[in-house]
Amino acid sequence: MKTLQLVAVLIAACGAWSAMAEPLHTLDGKPPLIIGHRGLPGLYPEEVIAGYEAAIAGGTDALELDIQSSKDGVLFACHNVFLSDTTDVADHPEFASRKTSRMVDGVATGPEWYFTDFTAAELKSLRVKQPLPFRGKQYDGLYQLATLQEIIDLAKRAMAAEPGRRINIYPETKNPLYQRQLGLPLEEKLVAMLKREGWNNPDSPVFVQSFDPASLKYMRKLGLKTKVVQLIDGADIDYATGAITYEALDSREPFSWLQAKDPRTFAAMVTPAGLAEIKTYADGIGPWKFYILPARGTDAAGNAVKVLEQASNMAATSLVADAHKAGLFVHPYTFRDEAVYLTKSYGGDPKAEFKAYFEAGVDGVFTDYSTTGRIALTEWLAAKK
């Protein structure tokens, strides 16, 4: 059976679950969502239309993207505020003079080419490349940066072509205070676009996400009625204890907290009190996955291991149960197939990681490999019958 035929069968099988078995331990009792993180970047460059099309064919339930603004206010999909890691901007002599340095959310960055220094037409002249050295480069230079409008249009076409299937969009306001300081705010444009598309209600195929609660709260004030997700970051793992660490400034706390001299880190968000606060403006959380299944490992001498591959899973925390008790769904990130991203507990099988989190009751998973996630979910559901 061809891959796309197989995926179609798997999607149908997942869709039939509610009529076949008892409710799951997700918040709504339905199967977890497979969220196509930046498209299908395990195979394609990040956040290009071809990658999103491949994610749809691979069984994704959502097209996840990071929002950046062009100099003239057009919303694009790109993970970083700079361009050199994912585009060929360095190969364009006409843009050489734009390389500079900048503070981004309190962190010194550059020298770099910054997204907001380019018009939409100039950004469309660039071509996208795979940023990770251990992933395939066969599509480098073939695709343009995608706009948010193009991704919305793709989701609508996909649902029109396959009635009954839901393809959500899952945009993130990226470094929103930094972009506002440059006079290119994201929130007003995003909310206006969703209203114009008829997608500004709780049942719309939309999840709006951000690491910064100030951005999410502001969009609620602007009239955003879609599902909202508070992302929860962490800098690293202390493999001696399994604890998440917060040394890196850009993953320690939301920038709005840093500006307000709030002493809390992201750790405050995973407490019952933190979850209750999130519930006042959001519908779910998107935590780094190690908040749910911590990783720990020591070598023969009792020293902490250095890399994830040498660590093993600890017992699950209470985060999923605590979030569900607060009425919040849980979408952890990011699930990837490569061994470097897997603990020893999975024996090199990325599907085993998905299934461990499904067992923990998560409501969705961000993944670079939607096809792997879809197959893992179908196998897991079949085993639950």
Disulfide bonds with the S-S distance in Angstrom:
none
